[in-house]
Amino acid sequence: MALDMDEFWVFGYGSLMWNPGFAFEEKSEALVFGHRRALCVRSWVHRGTQESPGLVLGLDHGGSCRGMAFRVALPHRSDVIAYLRERELVTHVYLERLLPVRLRSGRRVTALTYVVDRSHRQYAGALETQEAAGIVHSAKGQSGPNDAYVFNTLEHLREMGIRDHWLEAVGSEIQRIRGAS
């Protein structure tokens, strides 16, 4: 991947937004078009098992996604890319892409982003709210219950002032299932 840029930006749509794990010089709320945040990745380790997979976030085709963009000092670009590849490409369910993003100021930049690989066997596809909630409600992995992951994500999004109506609907459906149990 060629990264001949005057600036180096990274776009996060999940835990990267509140836990980037790398030093940055600037951060801004940002919007990416043509992709949406979705519970579309089957988790076989951290939030589920191969026998009973959970769901974690991926950036999938369609719609738009409000997230966070981080500007990294150019001398740290290689180290940050190496860190992100180790963090995001464990099972290669994500593809490394450079996407245009619009910062809160209206400025447009290109950012390194990880999108779901739709041909990967962990890709769950576009799920209906009820189906996603049912999977998340019953799954548990090495990092704990899958629903804790969803509720933690929703809490962080609320703290950042970011609304994700579909993910909020999944959270509400999980709460309904819990109440019915």
C-alpha positions in Angstrom: 0.0 0.0 0.0 1.5 3.3 -1.1 1.3 6.0 1.6 3.0 9.0 -0.1 1.1 11.6 1.7 2.0 14.9 3.3 -0.1 13.9 6.3 -1.0 10.5 7.8 -4.5 10.0 9.1 -6.1 6.9 10.6 -9.9 6.4 10.8 -11.5 4.5 13.6 -15.1 3.3 13.9 -15.0 1.0 16.9 -12.6 0.6 19.8 -9.9 2.5 17.9 -12.0 5.6 18.5 -11.5 5.6 22.3 -8.5 3.3 22.6 -6.2 4.0 19.6 -3.1 2.6 21.2 -0.8 5.0 19.4 0.4 8.6 19.7 -1.3 11.2 17.6 -1.0 14.9 17.0 -4.7 15.7 16.3 -8.0 14.0 16.4 -11.3 14.9 14.9 -14.7 13.5 14.5 -14.9 12.3 10.9 -17.3 10.9 8.4 -16.7 8.2 5.8 -19.1 7.7 3.0 -19.9 4.4 1.2 -19.2 2.3 4.4 -21.2 1.7 7.6 -20.4 0.4 11.0 -21.9 -3.1 11.4 -21.8 -6.2 13.6 -20.7 -8.2 10.6 -17.6 -10.1 11.8 -18.0 -13.5 13.4 -15.8 -13.6 16.6 -14.4 -17.0 17.3 -12.1 -16.0 20.1 -12.7 -12.8 22.0 -16.5 -12.6 21.9 -17.5 -16.2 20.9 -16.2 -19.6 19.8 -16.1 -21.4 16.5 -19.0 -23.5 17.7 -21.0 -20.4 18.9 -19.5 -17.3 17.2 -20.2 -13.8 18.5 -20.3 -10.6 16.4 -17.9 -7.7 16.4 -17.7 -4.6 14.4 -16.6 -4.2 10.9 -16.8 -1.4 8.4 -19.0 -2.8 5.6 -20.2 -1.4 2.3 -23.1 1.0 2.1 -24.2 4.1 3.9 -21.9 6.2 6.0 -20.1 6.0 9.3 -19.3 8.7 11.9 -16.0 7.9 13.6 -12.8 9.4 14.7 -9.8 10.4 12.6 -6.3 10.7 14.1 -3.4 12.6 12.5 -0.1 10.9 13.2 3.3 12.6 13.0 4.9 11.4 9.8 8.1 10.0 11.5 5.8 7.6 13.4 3.8 6.4 10.4 5.7 3.1 9.9 5.4 2.2 13.6 1.7 3.0 13.7 1.0 1.0 10.6 2.9 -1.9 12.1 1.0 -1.6 15.3 -2.4 -1.4 13.5 -1.5 -4.4 11.3 -0.7 -6.5 14.4 -4.0 -5.3 16.1 -6.4 -5.4 13.1 -5.1 -8.2 10.8 -4.9 -11.1 13.2 -7.2 -13.3 11.1 -7.1 -11.1 8.0 -10.9 -10.5 8.1 -10.2 -6.8 7.5 -8.6 -5.2 4.5 -6.3 -2.2 4.8 -7.7 0.7 2.7 -7.1 4.4 2.1 -10.4 6.1 2.1 -11.5 9.7 1.9 -13.0 11.1 5.1 -14.5 14.4 6.0 -13.3 15.9 9.2 -15.7 17.8 11.5 -14.3 21.1 10.1 -15.4 20.1 6.6 -11.8 19.4 5.5 -11.3 16.2 3.5 -8.4 14.0 4.1 -7.3 10.4 3.2 -7.2 8.0 6.1 -5.9 4.5 6.6 -9.0 2.4 7.4 -9.8 -1.2 8.0 -12.8 -2.5 6.2 -14.3 -6.0 6.4 -13.3 -8.5 3.7 -16.6 -9.8 2.4 -15.0 -12.9 1.0 -13.5 -13.9 4.4 -15.2 -16.9 6.2 -15.7 -14.7 9.3 -17.9 -12.2 7.4 -21.4 -12.6 8.7 -23.1 -10.3 6.1 -25.8 -7.8 6.6 -27.9 -9.0 9.6 -31.4 -7.9 10.7 -31.5 -6.3 14.1 -33.2 -9.3 15.8 -30.8 -11.8 14.3 -27.8 -9.8 15.4 -29.2 -9.3 18.9 -29.9 -13.0 19.3 -26.4 -14.0 18.3 -24.8 -11.3 20.6 -27.1 -12.2 23.5 -25.9 -15.9 23.6 -22.2 -15.6 22.6 -19.3 -15.5 25.0 -15.6 -15.7 24.3 -12.2 -15.2 26.0 -12.7 -11.5 26.5 -16.2 -12.0 28.0 -19.8 -11.8 26.9 -20.6 -10.5 23.5 -23.4 -8.3 24.8 -20.8 -6.5 27.1 -18.9 -5.6 23.9 -22.0 -4.1 22.3 -23.0 -2.2 25.4 -19.5 -0.9 26.0 -19.3 0.3 22.3 -22.7 2.0 22.7 -21.6 3.8 25.9 -18.4 5.1 24.3 -20.4 6.3 21.2 -22.8 8.1 23.5 -19.9 9.7 25.4 -18.5 10.9 22.1 -21.9 12.2 20.9 -22.0 9.7 18.0 -25.4 8.1 17.2 -25.6 4.7 15.5 -29.3 4.0 15.1 -28.8 0.4 14.0 -26.4 -0.5 16.8 -28.7 1.2 19.3 -31.6 -0.9 17.9 -29.5 -4.1 18.4 -28.8 -3.0 22.0 -32.5 -2.4 22.7 -33.4 -5.8 21.3 -30.7 -7.5 23.5 -32.3 -5.7 26.5 -35.7 -7.0 25.4 -34.4 -10.6 25.1 -32.8 -10.3 28.5 -36.1 -9.2 30.0 -38.0 -12.0 28.3 -35.5 -14.6 29.7 
